């Protein structure tokens, strides 16, 4: 079941879909959730198995600013 919040659970304001992005060098990327505990990598600081990455979509209340995030494949950049 896919849940999409329409009203803020804090103040009942309207929720607006968006995303939190990260800088990776000169690239801007959608933040992601990674399954499992972080593991150190010699060259890249942290190992990130590609099959364990799920993009994060975030909804923001237009009234109070409350954020609610979900990790789902549908939030990947198109």
Wavefront OBJ file of the C-alpha trace (Angstrom):
o trace
v 0.000 0.000 0.000
v 1.388 3.390 -1.006
v 0.723 6.179 1.475
v 0.743 9.782 0.280
v 0.033 12.316 3.017
v -2.468 14.991 2.021
v -2.803 16.739 5.397
v -0.157 17.471 8.043
v -0.456 15.260 11.149
v 0.725 18.207 13.298
v -1.452 21.149 12.156
v -3.684 19.750 9.361
v -2.037 22.002 6.738
v -1.624 20.874 3.120
v 1.356 18.582 2.404
v 3.505 19.299 -0.682
v 5.704 16.646 -2.328
v 9.409 17.370 -2.783
v 12.813 15.851 -2.095
v 16.019 16.458 -0.174
v 19.079 16.595 -2.398
v 22.768 15.969 -1.775
v 25.859 17.387 -3.419
v 28.254 14.762 -4.798
v 31.116 16.762 -6.222
v 29.396 18.930 -8.822
v 26.338 16.671 -9.087
v 23.051 17.160 -7.265
v 21.365 13.885 -6.286
v 18.172 12.768 -4.578
v 18.936 11.588 -1.031
v 18.731 7.830 -0.553
v 18.184 5.302 2.208
v 20.555 2.298 2.276
v 19.589 -1.017 3.890
v 21.924 -2.396 6.551
v 24.637 -0.986 8.784
v 27.312 1.242 7.195
v 30.603 -0.461 6.312
v 33.919 1.303 5.835
v 35.538 1.376 2.402
v 39.218 2.188 1.883
v 38.749 4.525 -1.100
v 35.161 5.760 -0.784
v 34.781 6.059 3.030
v 31.552 4.008 3.051
v 30.501 0.987 0.988
v 27.136 1.469 -0.702
v 25.768 -1.639 -2.471
v 23.684 -0.428 -5.439
v 20.994 -3.058 -4.887
v 20.367 -1.715 -1.352
v 19.727 1.962 -2.322
v 16.183 3.379 -2.178
v 15.511 7.050 -3.078
v 13.774 9.246 -0.500
v 10.786 11.487 -1.219
v 9.788 14.085 1.368
v 6.514 15.888 1.970
v 6.506 19.333 3.623
v 3.599 21.006 5.363
v 2.867 24.327 3.658
v 1.704 25.766 6.996
v 4.107 24.644 9.752
v 7.023 23.151 7.745
v 6.775 19.629 9.211
v 8.643 17.084 7.031
v 7.588 13.467 6.447
v 9.882 11.217 4.374
v 9.349 7.901 2.577
v 11.905 5.593 0.947
v 10.383 4.207 -2.278
v 11.690 3.480 -5.773
v 9.099 5.823 -7.305
v 11.014 8.813 -5.864
v 14.040 8.235 -8.131
v 14.969 11.077 -10.501
v 13.155 10.690 -13.834
l 1 2 3 4 5 6 7 8 9 10 11 12 13 14 15 16 17 18 19 20 21 22 23 24 25 26 27 28 29 30 31 32 33 34 35 36 37 38 39 40 41 42 43 44 45 46 47 48 49 50 51 52 53 54 55 56 57 58 59 60 61 62 63 64 65 66 67 68 69 70 71 72 73 74 75 76 77 78
